[in-house]
Amino acid sequence: MSDTDSFIEEVSEEVRKEKLFATMRKYGWIAVLAVLLLVGGAAWNEWRKASESAEAEALGDAILSALEREDRAARAAALIDIEAPDGAAEAVIALLAAGELTPSDPTAAAAALLAISDDPSVPNVYRQIAVLKAVAIPDAGLDVATREERLTALVPGGGIVRLLAEEQLALLKLETGDEEDAIARLQVLRQDAEITASMAQRVDQLIVALGAVPGDTGNAQVQSNGDTDTGAGAQE
């Protein structure tokens, strides 16, 4: 390579370097900003995770501390005093507090549970659980119509909540003396594809206790003397 070629090559290399440096001076701040954003975002994400973990741990400690009280009333009061960080945590605490109130003050417990179910800010799953717990409390002062209305509203929800609501509706019919309707509801429930094994066993036991045959969806009727008439298929 001649001296002229070497000189041209050196000049071209310097020109390229100058262009590169000019580009870096003009747009280099973007790269620096991108790095800062990546580092800052990672740091914020780690801080957020640590903060959420510490908050959850503090909430768990507060709940455990409240549940360690010897008296139910004291446990309920301590639970109510806990400051929940969000609606889901508040609903869980309220459910626990209502459970502590149930033996001593079932009316207040049911009222607290229904208040949870009526709060639109509470996640739906906790609202449904609150209804199921409220209607199942004995001596809660809830009339049959109110309980039936609350349970019927859960049926379109699907899943295990629907099945539990259907079971409670059958028990409600039994409570009001309508054994025929109660048995019919239980027979339909035990045939449901989503029923769990434990619930199916419970339903079968109840059907038998009522004097009917599990799986008999015909014209089964409970006689006044406790015998079961299975319709056309009955044998003498």
Backbone as CSV, one residue per row, in Angstrom:
resi,resn,N_x,N_y,N_z,CA_x,CA_y,CA_z,C_x,C_y,C_z
1,MET,0.863,-1.187,0.000,0.000,0.000,0.000,0.897,1.235,0.000
2,SER,0.531,2.220,-0.895,1.332,3.430,-1.020,1.071,4.366,0.128
3,ASP,1.961,5.368,0.260,1.786,6.363,1.316,0.484,7.119,1.140
4,THR,0.109,7.360,-0.127,-1.138,8.098,-0.392,-2.345,7.307,0.093
5,ASP,-2.335,6.003,-0.180,-3.455,5.145,0.259,-3.536,5.085,1.773
6,SER,-2.359,5.003,2.414,-2.344,4.959,3.872,-2.883,6.246,4.456
7,PHE,-2.515,7.352,3.839,-2.981,8.645,4.324,-4.502,8.770,4.185
8,ILE,-5.019,8.314,3.055,-6.474,8.381,2.819,-7.210,7.495,3.820
9,GLU,-6.618,6.295,4.084,-7.242,5.365,5.031,-7.283,5.973,6.422
10,GLU,-6.207,6.645,6.822,-6.148,7.254,8.147,-7.160,8.394,8.269
11,VAL,-7.250,9.180,7.200,-8.206,10.292,7.205,-9.634,9.769,7.300
12,SER,-9.939,8.716,6.522,-11.296,8.131,6.552,-11.635,7.594,7.936
13,GLU,-10.607,6.955,8.569,-10.826,6.414,9.907,-11.110,7.528,10.904
14,GLU,-10.397,8.623,10.794,-10.622,9.758,11.691,-11.993,10.381,11.462
15,VAL,-12.421,10.427,10.204,-13.740,10.978,9.891,-14.830,10.111,10.511
16,ARG,-14.637,8.788,10.399,-15.624,7.884,10.985,-15.683,8.047,12.501
17,LYS,-14.521,8.195,13.124,-14.491,8.391,14.573,-15.184,9.684,14.973
18,GLU,-14.933,10.727,14.187,-15.565,12.003,14.484,-17.083,11.912,14.359
19,LYS,-17.556,11.204,13.335,-19.000,11.030,13.168,-19.596,10.213,14.324
20,LEU,-18.839,9.165,14.726,-19.318,8.329,15.829,-19.405,9.138,17.119
21,PHE,-18.366,9.914,17.411,-18.369,10.728,18.623,-19.469,11.781,18.583
22,ALA,-19.694,12.333,17.387,-20.749,13.335,17.253,-22.121,12.710,17.513
23,THR,-22.301,11.510,16.988,-23.571,10.810,17.214,-23.766,10.491,18.691
24,MET,-22.665,10.037,19.341,-22.752,9.722,20.757,-23.030,10.965,21.588
25,ARG,-22.391,12.091,21.204,-22.667,13.327,21.946,-24.106,13.779,21.759
26,LYS,-24.664,13.496,20.596,-26.012,13.951,20.307,-27.074,13.036,20.915
27,TYR,-26.838,11.720,20.849,-27.864,10.758,21.300,-27.434,9.901,22.494
28,GLY,-26.253,10.134,22.979,-25.752,9.315,24.078,-26.608,9.400,25.329
29,TRP,-27.259,10.557,25.560,-28.087,10.715,26.755,-29.261,9.731,26.770
30,ILE,-29.684,9.316,25.560,-30.790,8.348,25.489,-30.356,7.005,26.062
31,ALA,-29.133,6.581,25.689,-28.625,5.319,26.204,-28.448,5.382,27.723
32,VAL,-27.908,6.522,28.188,-27.719,6.691,29.632,-29.068,6.653,30.355
33,LEU,-30.056,7.335,29.780,-31.387,7.354,30.379,-31.996,5.959,30.401
34,ALA,-31.793,5.193,29.320,-32.330,3.834,29.262,-31.723,2.961,30.357
35,VAL,-30.405,3.110,30.549,-29.737,2.341,31.601,-30.272,2.732,32.967
36,LEU,-30.429,4.038,33.188,-30.943,4.513,34.465,-32.364,4.003,34.720
37,LEU,-33.190,3.987,33.661,-34.558,3.490,33.804,-34.573,1.998,34.134
38,LEU,-33.717,1.236,33.477,-33.658,-0.201,33.748,-33.216,-0.479,35.185
39,VAL,-32.154,0.224,35.590,-31.643,0.031,36.951,-32.665,0.510,37.980
40,GLY,-33.259,1.694,37.704,-34.256,2.242,38.633,-35.493,1.376,38.712
41,GLY,-35.935,0.848,37.562,-37.111,-0.017,37.545,-36.879,-1.306,38.313
42,ALA,-35.711,-1.900,38.136,-35.384,-3.125,38.872,-35.333,-2.861,40.373
43,ALA,-34.725,-1.726,40.750,-34.636,-1.384,42.171,-36.024,-1.146,42.766
44,TRP,-36.882,-0.442,42.020,-38.240,-0.168,42.514,-39.037,-1.458,42.646
45,ASN,-38.863,-2.361,41.672,-39.590,-3.627,41.718,-39.174,-4.451,42.934
46,GLU,-37.875,-4.485,43.232,-37.393,-5.216,44.411,-37.907,-4.576,45.690
47,TRP,-37.926,-3.225,45.718,-38.435,-2.526,46.900,-39.921,-2.819,47.092
48,ARG,-40.669,-2.838,45.987,-42.102,-3.108,46.068,-42.354,-4.516,46.603
49,LYS,-41.613,-5.496,46.101,-41.774,-6.871,46.578,-41.451,-6.978,48.065
50,ALA,-40.359,-6.327,48.473,-39.973,-6.367,49.886,-41.026,-5.692,50.751
51,SER,-41.588,-4.579,50.244,-42.608,-3.853,50.994,-43.876,-4.680,51.137
52,GLU,-44.309,-5.326,50.055,-45.506,-6.166,50.101,-45.301,-7.360,51.026
53,SER,-44.110,-7.939,50.981,-43.811,-9.073,51.845,-43.845,-8.668,53.319
54,ALA,-43.238,-7.503,53.609,-43.228,-7.022,54.992,-44.633,-6.686,55.467
55,GLU,-45.443,-6.119,54.563,-46.823,-5.766,54.906,-47.659,-7.012,55.181
56,ALA,-47.494,-8.029,54.338,-48.229,-9.280,54.535,-47.792,-9.971,55.825
57,GLU,-46.501,-9.925,56.108,-45.994,-10.542,57.332,-46.541,-9.830,58.567
58,ALA,-46.577,-8.501,58.500,-47.107,-7.734,59.630,-48.590,-8.021,59.845
59,LEU,-49.329,-8.128,58.739,-50.756,-8.438,58.847,-50.965,-9.825,59.442
60,GLY,-50.187,-10.798,58.977,-50.300,-12.148,59.519,-49.973,-12.203,61.004
61,ASP,-48.951,-11.466,61.406,-48.587,-11.424,62.828,-49.707,-10.811,63.658
62,ALA,-50.325,-9.758,63.117,-51.411,-9.095,63.848,-52.615,-10.020,64.014
63,ILE,-52.937,-10.775,62.956,-54.069,-11.712,63.025,-53.779,-12.826,64.021
64,LEU,-52.565,-13.387,63.965,-52.201,-14.457,64.891,-52.218,-13.955,66.332
65,SER,-51.740,-12.744,66.529,-51.738,-12.163,67.874,-53.161,-11.992,68.391
66,ALA,-54.059,-11.550,67.515,-55.460,-11.371,67.917,-56.115,-12.705,68.251
67,LEU,-55.793,-13.735,67.484,-56.404,-15.053,67.694,-55.841,-15.780,68.916
68,GLU,-54.751,-15.273,69.464,-54.169,-15.888,70.650,-54.837,-15.428,71.949
69,ARG,-55.730,-14.452,71.845,-56.442,-14.011,73.048,-57.302,-15.158,73.589
70,GLU,-57.451,-15.208,74.883,-58.172,-16.315,75.516,-59.684,-16.216,75.334
71,ASP,-60.212,-15.021,75.314,-61.657,-14.810,75.253,-62.091,-14.532,73.825
72,ARG,-63.230,-15.129,73.407,-63.733,-14.907,72.045,-64.034,-13.444,71.777
73,ALA,-64.648,-12.794,72.760,-64.982,-11.374,72.577,-63.720,-10.549,72.401
74,ALA,-62.686,-10.885,73.158,-61.417,-10.164,73.038,-60.779,-10.424,71.681
75,ARG,-60.882,-11.665,71.199,-60.331,-11.979,69.879,-61.067,-11.207,68.790
76,ALA,-62.390,-11.167,68.896,-63.178,-10.428,67.896,-62.819,-8.940,67.916
77,ALA,-62.688,-8.360,69.108,-62.355,-6.935,69.226,-60.964,-6.658,68.656
78,ALA,-60.010,-7.567,68.953,-58.659,-7.378,68.448,-58.609,-7.481,66.926
79,LEU,-59.384,-8.387,66.376,-59.431,-8.530,64.918,-60.025,-7.291,64.265
80,ILE,-61.082,-6.774,64.853,-61.741,-5.586,64.294,-60.808,-4.384,64.304
81,ASP,-59.912,-4.320,65.300,-58.996,-3.188,65.421,-57.837,-3.230,64.431
82,ILE,-57.653,-4.368,63.749,-56.549,-4.483,62.792,-56.832,-3.618,61.565
83,GLU,-55.851,-2.852,61.163,-56.001,-1.998,59.985,-55.584,-2.795,58.747
84,ALA,-56.540,-3.106,57.898,-56.275,-3.925,56.710,-55.725,-3.072,55.577
85,PRO,-54.772,-3.596,54.799,-54.182,-2.824,53.702,-55.063,-2.740,52.460
86,ASP,-56.016,-3.671,52.311,-56.871,-3.647,51.122,-58.197,-4.338,51.424
87,GLY,-59.084,-4.328,50.433,-60.419,-4.880,50.623,-60.426,-6.369,50.890
88,ALA,-59.536,-7.121,50.224,-59.493,-8.568,50.422,-59.076,-8.902,51.851
89,ALA,-58.034,-8.240,52.333,-57.577,-8.484,53.706,-58.636,-8.065,54.714
90,GLU,-59.293,-6.950,54.443,-60.354,-6.484,55.336,-61.494,-7.501,55.410
91,ALA,-61.830,-8.113,54.273,-62.902,-9.113,54.250,-62.511,-10.350,55.045
92,VAL,-61.264,-10.799,54.898,-60.798,-11.972,55.648,-60.858,-11.710,57.143
93,ILE,-60.403,-10.526,57.549,-60.419,-10.170,58.973,-61.850,-10.112,59.483
94,ALA,-62.734,-9.530,58.693,-64.140,-9.432,59.103,-64.786,-10.812,59.221
95,LEU,-64.439,-11.728,58.318,-64.959,-13.088,58.394,-64.474,-13.783,59.666
96,LEU,-63.209,-13.588,59.997,-62.670,-14.187,61.221,-63.342,-13.594,62.458
97,ALA,-63.534,-12.276,62.451,-64.173,-11.618,63.591,-65.612,-12.104,63.767
98,ALA,-66.326,-12.262,62.667,-67.704,-12.753,62.737,-67.738,-14.176,63.290
99,GLY,-66.755,-14.978,62.917,-66.691,-16.335,63.441,-66.492,-16.365,64.948
100,GLU,-65.726,-15.415,65.460,-65.524,-15.334,66.907,-66.783,-14.832,67.618
101,LEU,-67.572,-14.016,66.943,-68.784,-13.469,67.544,-69.949,-14.459,67.551
102,THR,-69.922,-15.419,66.637,-71.070,-16.292,66.427,-71.601,-16.973,67.691
103,PRO,-70.762,-17.605,68.517,-71.320,-18.308,69.686,-71.989,-17.378,70.701
104,SER,-71.419,-16.199,70.915,-71.945,-15.299,71.949,-73.006,-14.346,71.424
105,ASP,-72.881,-13.934,70.168,-73.822,-12.965,69.611,-74.089,-13.302,68.141
106,PRO,-74.892,-14.336,67.892,-75.131,-14.752,66.504,-75.792,-13.681,65.647
107,THR,-76.625,-12.851,66.259,-77.277,-11.782,65.495,-76.257,-10.784,64.976
108,ALA,-75.335,-10.369,65.849,-74.292,-9.425,65.437,-73.371,-10.055,64.401
109,ALA,-73.072,-11.339,64.569,-72.212,-12.028,63.609,-72.855,-12.067,62.226
110,ALA,-74.144,-12.402,62.174,-74.843,-12.453,60.887,-74.910,-11.076,60.248
111,ALA,-75.156,-10.057,61.071,-75.217,-8.690,60.543,-73.871,-8.279,59.960
112,ALA,-72.776,-8.649,60.643,-71.443,-8.316,60.141,-71.160,-9.034,58.823
113,LEU,-71.572,-10.281,58.734,-71.357,-11.053,57.513,-72.160,-10.499,56.343
114,LEU,-73.395,-10.130,56.596,-74.216,-9.558,55.522,-73.693,-8.191,55.093
115,ALA,-73.079,-7.470,56.040,-72.468,-6.189,55.674,-71.310,-6.418,54.703
116,ILE,-70.567,-7.496,54.919,-69.488,-7.842,53.989,-70.069,-8.172,52.613
117,SER,-71.137,-8.961,52.611,-71.728,-9.394,51.336,-72.318,-8.238,50.549
118,ASP,-72.695,-7.173,51.232,-73.311,-6.020,50.566,-72.299,-4.952,50.176
119,ASP,-71.030,-5.176,50.485,-69.995,-4.177,50.194,-69.410,-4.442,48.806
120,PRO,-69.673,-3.578,47.831,-69.184,-3.813,46.464,-67.672,-3.740,46.331
121,SER,-66.982,-3.149,47.316,-65.526,-3.050,47.241,-64.841,-4.351,47.632
122,VAL,-65.587,-5.265,48.236,-65.037,-6.547,48.669,-65.045,-7.517,47.482
123,PRO,-63.956,-8.263,47.262,-63.944,-9.269,46.183,-65.130,-10.221,46.287
124,ASN,-65.667,-10.616,45.141,-66.920,-11.370,45.101,-66.855,-12.681,45.869
125,VAL,-65.719,-13.353,45.831,-65.616,-14.654,46.504,-65.834,-14.508,48.005
126,TYR,-65.339,-13.423,48.594,-65.533,-13.218,50.032,-66.974,-12.826,50.335
127,ARG,-67.595,-12.121,49.423,-68.998,-11.753,49.619,-69.877,-13.010,49.605
128,GLN,-69.566,-13.942,48.711,-70.337,-15.185,48.639,-70.139,-16.035,49.896
129,ILE,-68.889,-16.117,50.357,-68.609,-16.877,51.584,-69.357,-16.271,52.766
130,ALA,-69.403,-14.939,52.813,-70.090,-14.256,53.910,-71.571,-14.615,53.942
131,VAL,-72.197,-14.685,52.782,-73.618,-15.051,52.723,-73.829,-16.477,53.226
132,LEU,-72.996,-17.402,52.743,-73.134,-18.802,53.153,-72.965,-18.958,54.664
133,LYS,-72.010,-18.217,55.234,-71.789,-18.311,56.672,-72.946,-17.672,57.444
134,ALA,-73.471,-16.556,56.931,-74.538,-15.843,57.643,-75.810,-16.668,57.733
135,VAL,-76.213,-17.269,56.615,-77.479,-18.015,56.606,-77.380,-19.317,57.385
136,ALA,-76.153,-19.772,57.644,-75.982,-21.036,58.359,-75.891,-20.853,59.874
137,ILE,-75.901,-19.608,60.339,-75.788,-19.359,61.782,-77.147,-19.581,62.443
138,PRO,-77.222,-20.494,63.398,-78.497,-20.693,64.108,-78.818,-19.474,64.981
139,ASP,-80.097,-19.213,65.143,-80.559,-18.120,66.020,-79.973,-16.767,65.635
140,ALA,-79.761,-16.568,64.327,-79.193,-15.294,63.873,-80.259,-14.232,63.658
141,GLY,-81.520,-14.616,63.741,-82.589,-13.652,63.555,-82.947,-13.390,62.108
142,LEU,-82.388,-14.188,61.186,-82.704,-14.010,59.767,-83.930,-14.857,59.424
143,ASP,-84.954,-14.220,58.857,-86.154,-14.974,58.526,-85.924,-15.835,57.286
144,VAL,-86.840,-16.756,57.056,-86.717,-17.710,55.959,-86.643,-17.006,54.612
145,ALA,-87.478,-16.000,54.419,-87.508,-15.296,53.131,-86.165,-14.632,52.830
146,THR,-85.555,-14.028,53.842,-84.267,-13.368,53.658,-83.186,-14.370,53.305
147,ARG,-83.161,-15.485,54.040,-82.154,-16.501,53.755,-82.343,-17.103,52.369
148,GLU,-83.595,-17.362,52.000,-83.854,-17.938,50.674,-83.445,-16.967,49.573
149,GLU,-83.737,-15.695,49.763,-83.373,-14.691,48.760,-81.856,-14.599,48.605
150,ARG,-81.139,-14.596,49.738,-79.681,-14.508,49.703,-79.068,-15.732,49.022
151,LEU,-79.575,-16.907,49.351,-79.033,-18.132,48.777,-79.343,-18.256,47.291
152,THR,-80.557,-17.891,46.920,-80.959,-17.971,45.513,-80.074,-17.085,44.642
153,ALA,-79.636,-15.960,45.199,-78.767,-15.042,44.444,-77.391,-15.653,44.170
154,LEU,-77.003,-16.663,44.955,-75.699,-17.302,44.761,-75.728,-18.388,43.701
155,VAL,-76.888,-18.923,43.410,-77.000,-20.070,42.503,-76.440,-19.786,41.108
156,PRO,-76.700,-18.619,40.492,-76.151,-18.390,39.147,-74.637,-18.247,39.126
157,GLY,-74.009,-18.132,40.301,-72.573,-17.900,40.334,-71.738,-19.065,39.836
158,GLY,-72.237,-20.292,39.966,-71.504,-21.457,39.503,-70.492,-21.940,40.524
159,GLY,-69.858,-23.101,40.213,-68.814,-23.639,41.061,-69.326,-24.164,42.385
160,ILE,-68.400,-24.286,43.336,-68.732,-24.850,44.637,-69.719,-23.968,45.395
161,VAL,-69.680,-22.655,45.165,-70.615,-21.749,45.843,-72.046,-22.086,45.453
162,ARG,-72.272,-22.359,44.173,-73.612,-22.719,43.708,-74.090,-24.006,44.387
163,LEU,-73.209,-24.996,44.477,-73.583,-26.263,45.080,-73.911,-26.104,46.568
164,LEU,-73.095,-25.331,47.258,-73.351,-25.094,48.677,-74.655,-24.336,48.883
165,ALA,-74.935,-23.391,47.982,-76.188,-22.640,48.077,-77.382,-23.560,47.833
166,GLU,-77.250,-24.454,46.855,-78.325,-25.407,46.576,-78.557,-26.318,47.786
167,GLU,-77.489,-26.745,48.422,-77.609,-27.602,49.603,-78.308,-26.856,50.737
168,GLN,-77.933,-25.614,50.946,-78.558,-24.816,52.002,-80.033,-24.549,51.710
169,LEU,-80.368,-24.382,50.425,-81.772,-24.178,50.056,-82.590,-25.430,50.364
170,ALA,-81.998,-26.603,50.137,-82.694,-27.855,50.464,-82.906,-27.959,51.970
171,LEU,-81.893,-27.592,52.740,-82.018,-27.621,54.196,-83.051,-26.606,54.680
172,LEU,-83.134,-25.487,53.959,-84.125,-24.475,54.317,-85.536,-24.998,54.085
173,LYS,-85.735,-25.725,52.990,-87.041,-26.336,52.725,-87.378,-27.358,53.812
174,LEU,-86.360,-28.087,54.234,-86.568,-29.064,55.302,-86.932,-28.365,56.607
175,GLU,-86.320,-27.242,56.852,-86.604,-26.469,58.066,-88.046,-25.992,58.097
176,THR,-88.576,-25.648,56.937,-89.952,-25.145,56.870,-90.977,-26.275,56.768
177,GLY,-90.507,-27.526,56.800,-91.423,-28.657,56.786,-91.755,-29.195,55.412
178,ASP,-91.151,-28.638,54.369,-91.436,-29.107,53.013,-90.438,-30.204,52.644
179,GLU,-90.640,-31.403,53.198,-89.691,-32.491,52.987,-89.652,-32.950,51.537
180,GLU,-90.805,-32.929,50.875,-90.867,-33.387,49.481,-89.975,-32.519,48.591
181,ASP,-90.084,-31.214,48.756,-89.259,-30.298,47.961,-87.786,-30.450,48.347
182,ALA,-87.517,-30.636,49.649,-86.141,-30.804,50.109,-85.503,-32.034,49.475
183,ILE,-86.228,-33.136,49.464,-85.712,-34.379,48.867,-85.492,-34.198,47.368
184,ALA,-86.447,-33.561,46.701,-86.314,-33.339,45.257,-85.063,-32.521,44.946
185,ARG,-84.802,-31.490,45.747,-83.614,-30.649,45.543,-82.341,-31.451,45.783
186,LEU,-82.356,-32.279,46.820,-81.181,-33.085,47.139,-80.918,-34.130,46.055
187,GLN,-81.966,-34.721,45.509,-81.808,-35.712,44.440,-81.184,-35.071,43.202
188,VAL,-81.628,-33.859,42.879,-81.058,-33.141,41.731,-79.601,-32.772,42.013
189,LEU,-79.343,-32.345,43.237,-77.992,-31.916,43.612,-76.989,-33.066,43.512
190,ARG,-77.387,-34.266,43.957,-76.449,-35.394,43.956,-76.112,-35.851,42.532
191,GLN,-76.938,-35.479,41.552,-76.682,-35.827,40.159,-75.833,-34.776,39.444
192,ASP,-75.534,-33.671,40.129,-74.778,-32.579,39.508,-73.357,-33.025,39.178
193,ALA,-72.901,-32.692,38.000,-71.573,-33.121,37.555,-70.447,-32.477,38.363
194,GLU,-70.712,-31.351,38.994,-69.663,-30.640,39.718,-69.621,-30.975,41.208
195,ILE,-70.499,-31.853,41.679,-70.562,-32.146,43.102,-69.302,-32.881,43.546
196,THR,-68.810,-32.536,44.727,-67.629,-33.192,45.273,-68.025,-34.501,45.951
197,ALA,-67.032,-35.357,46.182,-67.311,-36.658,46.794,-67.851,-36.490,48.214
198,SER,-67.280,-35.559,48.961,-67.728,-35.359,50.337,-69.149,-34.813,50.396
199,MET,-69.479,-33.905,49.473,-70.829,-33.360,49.446,-71.823,-34.433,48.996
200,ALA,-71.441,-35.244,48.012,-72.332,-36.312,47.542,-72.640,-37.281,48.677
201,GLN,-71.631,-37.601,49.472,-71.844,-38.493,50.603,-72.775,-37.868,51.627
202,ARG,-72.564,-36.584,51.873,-73.416,-35.864,52.835,-74.867,-35.815,52.355
203,VAL,-75.053,-35.539,51.071,-76.396,-35.469,50.491,-77.078,-36.830,50.547
204,ASP,-76.350,-37.889,50.212,-76.918,-39.244,50.260,-77.366,-39.602,51.673
205,GLN,-76.551,-39.266,52.651,-76.901,-39.560,54.036,-78.173,-38.822,54.450
206,LEU,-78.298,-37.588,53.996,-79.485,-36.810,54.334,-80.725,-37.369,53.647
207,ILE,-80.573,-37.791,52.388,-81.703,-38.375,51.652,-82.197,-39.644,52.352
208,VAL,-81.255,-40.483,52.753,-81.615,-41.714,53.458,-82.276,-41.390,54.788
209,ALA,-81.752,-40.399,55.495,-82.336,-40.013,56.779,-83.769,-39.527,56.617
210,LEU,-84.078,-38.991,55.436,-85.432,-38.508,55.179,-86.347,-39.615,54.659
211,GLY,-85.820,-40.823,54.548,-86.650,-41.944,54.151,-86.774,-42.141,52.666
212,ALA,-85.865,-41.558,51.893,-85.894,-41.716,50.446,-84.684,-42.516,49.993
213,VAL,-84.655,-42.826,48.700,-83.568,-43.609,48.125,-82.696,-42.704,47.262
214,PRO,-81.402,-42.597,47.559,-80.526,-41.760,46.737,-80.550,-42.188,45.279
215,GLY,-80.725,-41.236,44.399,-80.754,-41.525,42.973,-82.136,-41.751,42.420
216,ASP,-83.148,-41.867,43.290,-84.519,-42.065,42.831,-85.125,-40.702,42.529
217,THR,-85.154,-40.357,41.275,-85.691,-39.067,40.858,-87.111,-39.172,40.330
218,GLY,-87.769,-40.306,40.632,-89.150,-40.490,40.180,-90.121,-39.786,41.096
219,ASN,-91.252,-40.395,41.307,-92.301,-39.764,42.109,-92.206,-40.181,43.579
220,ALA,-91.001,-40.113,44.128,-90.814,-40.506,45.520,-91.534,-39.545,46.438
221,GLN,-92.239,-40.089,47.399,-92.955,-39.273,48.362,-92.697,-39.805,49.758
222,VAL,-92.509,-38.914,50.710,-92.311,-39.318,52.084,-93.655,-39.385,52.765
223,GLN,-94.012,-40.591,53.239,-95.302,-40.786,53.880,-95.240,-40.301,55.329
224,SER,-96.381,-40.059,55.878,-96.452,-39.547,57.233,-95.893,-40.526,58.253
225,ASN,-95.942,-41.849,57.933,-95.431,-42.842,58.866,-93.947,-43.135,58.673
226,GLY,-93.316,-42.372,57.761,-91.884,-42.502,57.542,-91.516,-43.451,56.433
227,ASP,-92.470,-44.230,55.888,-92.182,-45.138,54.788,-92.041,-44.348,53.503
228,THR,-91.298,-44.922,52.545,-91.093,-44.249,51.271,-91.856,-44.963,50.181
229,ASP,-92.692,-44.213,49.466,-93.433,-44.761,48.336,-92.661,-44.415,47.084
230,THR,-92.119,-45.365,46.384,-91.288,-45.111,45.198,-92.104,-45.126,43.917
231,GLY,-93.413,-44.896,44.021,-94.223,-44.765,42.817,-94.548,-46.105,42.203
232,ALA,-94.508,-46.151,40.857,-94.913,-47.344,40.143,-94.000,-48.510,40.415
233,GLY,-92.749,-48.214,40.814,-91.811,-49.315,41.020,-91.849,-49.855,42.412
234,ALA,-92.725,-49.376,43.279,-92.774,-49.851,44.664,-93.301,-51.267,44.726
235,GLN,-92.693,-52.035,45.614,-93.124,-53.410,45.790,-93.785,-53.562,47.141
236,GLU,-94.754,-54.400,47.199,-95.443,-54.685,48.458,-94.530,-55.554,49.323
